[in-house]
């Protein structure tokens, strides 16, 4: 059986939040309704992979994880997401920008 890495033992809130209010982020995966989003059926897609949003507020869950309320203008949804489900578009590391080369300038025009 494969060894599955879990992050349940990590106390994320011992460190500062990974994303800031107003930061532009992109979803790393498809987010489906787990039953906590009113007006949609369980399993309905709330956010598609690659959808761009903005961090609107930062809360915590179980005194362990940060939950980022992210507003996605294209779909009109506001969803609570974990840091591992997101990637910044505003504060990419220098090595990533170098790999993107000229394409890095296009990130500013995504919205």
Secondary structure as UniProt FT lines:
FT   TURN            8..9
FT   HELIX           12..14
FT   TURN            21..22
FT   STRAND          24..27
FT   STRAND          31..32
FT   TURN            38..39
FT   TURN            42..43
FT   STRAND          45..47
FT   TURN            49..50
FT   STRAND          52..61
FT   TURN            62..64
FT   STRAND          65..72
FT   TURN            73..76
FT   STRAND          77..81
FT   HELIX           83..85
FT   STRAND          86..88
FT   HELIX           94..100
FT   HELIX           101..109
//
